[in-house]
Amino acid sequence: MQTPPPSAAPPRRLAVIDLARGTALLAMALYHLTWDLGFLRLTPENAALSPPGRAAAHGIAGSFLVLVGVSLVLARGRKAGWWRPYLARLGRIALAAAAISLATFVLFPGAWIFFGILHCIALSSVLALPALRAPLPVVGLAAALVVAGPALAALAGSPPPLDAPALYFLGLGDTVPTTNDYVPLFPWFGFVLAGVGLGRLVLPRLAASRIGACEPRGRVGRLAAFAGRHSLAVYLVHQPVLLGLLYGVAALTGPHPRAGEAQFLREYRANCAEAGGSGASCRVAARCVLVRLRAEGLWRAGGEYTGEEQARAIAVSRACFREAGGG
């Protein structure tokens, strides 16, 4: 049997790609679970916002976008009328992106999602169409340039017009907008182009291999493949379900006893240093304030104080600052 050329896509669905997409969905759900636990103060700190958490989020987003490019290659090679299901899928993604923008604008007006991962997928699915036929070296070079785009723009001084709100979706300005999900074209469209190039190179050989012929047999594998085939529905449903369940848990248990401590200590040390305290004295003062606020019943992670409580808390802070040698 003759092996198809590298740029030809296999004419059938590959379960291994569905499994890969399902695995990425599981990783995304675990990340969102971590974020939700921190957001609802059910954990001492929001680990999703830590450097490892942000690195995990970037890795998950990158894997999804690479799979978007691979899926475009699969769709293009499946049948002559590929553009009809392509347009239908594009319409569903665009509609879902618009619905998320509307819902978050109502619920989180200060951090609504105007260009999240679904918006990026929708626009990238259109912009990547020429890459399905372009020479592979050109596709690879374009992917590298898009991924390097923010760094190149920073080296060039990021012209001020790129910081206009209307151009935030590009991701080439210095401003990072306040939003709950921000996946701009640069660098993320580069991952879609990389997926197109990878798909054109690997999919024909994968389809002809034993791995490409494998079908999931276990319950977990079949469930992952099913989720991968219906990734948009899973994406839209999982977060409301998680938040609904965890809001119920939070109502029953209340916040974690140590929720907000680490953030409070960081912020206090920073303010202390600005006031002229040394690093050692600021660390001692921060811990002192936390202990005394707890002892006096004034500790509320993210809570509001009455005027009298605020005055008492300020007095505690000043006393600890003096005792720590801050002046």
Beta strands, then each sheet from edge to edge (+ up, - down):
end
